[in-house]
Amino acid sequence: MLRYYLARLVFGLLRLLIADLKVTNPERIPAHGPYIVTVNHMSAADTPLMMLAFPAQKWVFFAGEKWQDHWLWGPLMDWLGAIYINRGEVDRAAIREALAAIEEGSVFGTAPEGKRSKVGFMQPAKDGAAYLANRGHVPIVPVGIVNSDILFANTRRLRRTAIEVRIGEPYLLPELGRRARSQDLTAYTHLIMVNIAALLPERYYGYYKDSPALHALLAGEDPWPYCQQVER
């Protein structure tokens, strides 16, 4: 656990130099794991921001295998709980490792889009988070990060950035009464993404801006029936 306190200290010192961080609704964070954190991914700073926003705890998260041999980020990610995954294919070994960590009580952090958005808004997501939440039978905590996409551009101009990490209400995926199929994972993934989008300003909606499920959720209605209508 010491590593997470040290990481928070280092990230906190860096944050003092370049950003003002606000965490909204931290009381929604479960007292302990296991649970899965799903977040929009706009910046390389998102993982440090998550570690600052959440209590010091054992984290596990996916990272692209290209970072494994990086001289700086590789050892740091190893130290903080990275599971390296080949993003170009279904990496069953990485998924098994993630499920084992969840079963042991870890908090699993993931960006369902699979990689950082370079266009400033949400992109279509992959089914990995839905698969893990369904198999692990654990709560999902949605998180929306605002303004991390402009952090480094502002830093280069010697400007501070007001960043907000918005914590959503934890929820469980709807029960199906049977083993989830491919189309079910598509519906689950859509549900996961609209729960993230609902925490964000409209400019971030991107691929999900016209989603009936998102509009239902924003109106206080059940989004799940609309998620079931989404086609792969």
C-alpha positions in Angstrom: 0.0 0.0 0.0 3.0 2.3 0.6 3.5 2.6 -3.2 0.1 4.2 -3.6 0.7 6.8 -0.9 4.0 7.6 -2.5 2.5 7.9 -5.9 -0.2 10.2 -4.6 2.4 12.4 -3.0 4.4 12.7 -6.2 1.4 13.2 -8.4 0.0 15.7 -5.9 3.2 17.8 -6.1 3.0 17.8 -9.9 -0.6 18.8 -9.7 0.2 21.8 -7.5 2.5 23.1 -10.3 0.1 22.8 -13.2 -3.5 22.2 -12.2 -6.3 22.9 -9.8 -8.1 19.6 -9.1 -11.7 19.4 -7.9 -13.3 16.1 -7.1 -17.1 16.1 -7.2 -19.1 13.6 -5.1 -16.2 11.7 -3.5 -18.7 10.2 -1.0 -19.9 8.0 -3.8 -16.6 6.1 -3.8 -17.1 2.6 -2.2 -15.3 2.1 1.1 -13.4 -0.9 -0.4 -13.0 -3.1 -3.4 -13.6 -4.9 -5.5 -15.2 -2.6 -8.0 -14.5 -1.4 -11.5 -13.9 2.3 -12.3 -14.8 3.3 -15.8 -13.6 6.7 -17.1 -13.4 8.7 -20.3 -9.8 8.9 -21.6 -8.5 12.2 -23.0 -5.0 12.5 -21.6 -1.9 10.7 -20.4 -2.6 12.4 -17.1 -5.8 10.5 -16.5 -4.3 7.7 -14.4 -2.5 10.1 -12.0 -5.7 12.1 -11.7 -7.7 9.0 -10.8 -5.1 8.1 -8.1 -5.4 11.6 -6.7 -9.2 11.6 -6.7 -9.6 8.2 -5.1 -8.3 7.0 -1.7 -5.0 5.2 -1.6 -5.8 1.6 -2.4 -4.7 -1.3 -4.5 -5.2 -0.5 -8.2 -5.1 -2.7 -11.2 -5.5 -1.3 -14.7 -4.9 -2.2 -18.4 -2.0 -0.6 -20.2 -1.0 -1.0 -23.9 1.9 -3.4 -24.3 3.9 -0.7 -26.1 4.5 0.9 -22.7 6.0 -2.2 -21.1 9.5 -1.6 -22.3 9.5 2.1 -21.9 12.5 3.2 -19.8 10.4 5.4 -17.5 6.7 4.5 -17.8 7.2 0.8 -17.9 8.7 0.4 -14.4 6.3 3.0 -13.1 3.2 1.3 -14.5 4.5 -2.1 -13.2 4.9 -0.6 -9.8 1.3 0.8 -9.8 -0.4 -2.3 -11.0 -0.5 -2.4 -14.8 -1.7 -5.4 -16.7 -0.3 -5.1 -20.2 -2.7 -5.9 -23.0 -2.4 -6.3 -26.8 -5.0 -3.8 -27.9 -5.2 -5.3 -31.4 -6.7 -8.6 -30.3 -8.6 -10.3 -27.5 -5.9 -10.8 -24.9 -7.4 -13.7 -22.9 -4.3 -14.0 -20.6 -4.7 -10.3 -19.6 -8.4 -10.7 -19.0 -7.8 -13.7 -16.8 -5.3 -11.7 -14.8 -7.7 -8.9 -14.4 -10.5 -11.2 -13.2 -8.2 -12.8 -10.7 -7.2 -9.4 -9.3 -10.9 -8.4 -9.0 -11.7 -11.6 -7.2 -8.9 -10.8 -4.8 -10.6 -7.4 -3.9 -8.6 -5.0 -6.1 -10.0 -1.9 -7.7 -9.8 -2.2 -11.4 -9.5 1.0 -13.5 -10.3 1.0 -17.2 -11.1 3.4 -20.0 -13.6 1.4 -22.1 -12.6 3.2 -25.3 -9.4 1.2 -25.2 -7.1 4.1 -25.9 -6.8 7.9 -25.4 -9.1 10.0 -27.6 -7.2 12.4 -29.7 -10.2 14.4 -30.9 -11.4 15.8 -27.6 -14.6 13.7 -27.2 -15.7 10.2 -26.6 -15.1 7.4 -29.1 -16.8 4.0 -29.6 -16.0 1.7 -26.7 -14.8 -1.9 -26.6 -16.5 -4.6 -24.6 -13.7 -5.4 -22.1 -15.1 -3.4 -19.2 -18.6 -5.0 -19.7 -17.1 -8.5 -19.9 -15.1 -8.0 -16.6 -18.1 -6.4 -14.7 -20.4 -9.2 -15.9 -18.0 -12.0 -15.1 -16.8 -10.4 -11.8 -20.3 -9.5 -10.6 -19.0 -6.3 -9.1 -20.2 -2.7 -9.0 -19.1 -0.1 -11.6 -18.2 3.4 -10.6 -18.5 5.8 -13.5 -16.1 8.7 -13.6 -16.0 11.8 -15.9 -12.8 13.8 -16.2 -13.2 17.4 -17.4 -10.4 19.4 -19.0 -7.6 16.9 -18.9 -7.6 17.1 -22.7 -6.3 20.7 -22.5 -3.9 20.2 -19.6 -0.6 19.8 -21.5 -1.4 22.5 -24.0 -2.1 24.9 -21.1 1.1 23.8 -19.4 3.2 24.6 -22.4 1.7 28.1 -22.3 2.5 28.3 -18.6 -1.3 28.3 -17.8 -2.9 26.3 -15.0 -5.8 24.1 -15.8 -9.0 23.7 -13.7 -9.6 19.9 -13.8 -12.7 18.2 -12.4 -13.1 14.5 -11.6 -16.8 13.8 -11.3 -17.7 10.6 -9.5 -21.0 8.9 -10.5 -23.3 6.6 -8.5 -22.0 3.0 -8.4 -24.3 0.5 -10.2 -24.5 -3.1 -11.2 -25.1 -4.4 -14.7 -28.7 -5.6 -15.2 -29.2 -9.3 -14.6 -30.1 -11.4 -17.7 -30.9 -14.7 -16.0 -28.5 -16.4 -18.4 -24.9 -16.2 -19.7 -24.2 -13.0 -21.5 -23.9 -13.2 -25.3 -22.1 -10.9 -27.7 -25.1 -8.7 -28.2 -25.6 -8.4 -24.5 -22.0 -7.2 -24.1 -22.8 -4.5 -26.7 -25.8 -3.4 -24.7 -23.8 -3.5 -21.4 -21.0 -1.4 -23.0 -23.4 1.2 -24.2 -24.8 1.4 -20.7 -21.4 1.9 -19.3 -20.5 4.6 -21.7 -23.7 6.6 -21.3 -23.2 6.5 -17.5 -19.8 8.2 -18.1 -21.2 10.6 -20.7 -24.0 11.8 -18.3 -21.3 13.1 -16.0 -19.6 15.2 -18.6 -20.3 18.5 -20.5 -22.1 18.0 -23.8 -19.0 18.8 -25.8 -17.5 15.4 -24.7 -20.5 13.2 -25.8 -19.0 12.5 -29.2 -20.0 9.1 -30.5 -22.8 9.0 -27.9 -24.3 12.4 -28.4 -27.4 11.1 -30.2 -27.9 8.0 -28.0 -31.5 7.6 -26.8 -30.1 5.8 -23.8 -28.0 8.9 -22.8 -31.0 11.2 -23.3 -33.1 8.9 -21.1 -30.5 8.8 -18.4 -30.2 12.6 -18.4 -34.0 12.8 -18.1 -34.0 10.6 -15.1 -35.3 7.6 -16.9 -34.1 4.0 -17.2 -31.5 3.8 -20.1 -31.3 0.0 -20.2 -34.2 -0.6 -22.7 -32.5 1.7 -25.2 -29.2 0.1 -24.7 -30.7 -3.3 -25.6 -31.7 -1.8 -29.0 -28.1 -0.8 -29.9 -26.7 -2.9 -32.7 -23.0 -4.0 -32.9 
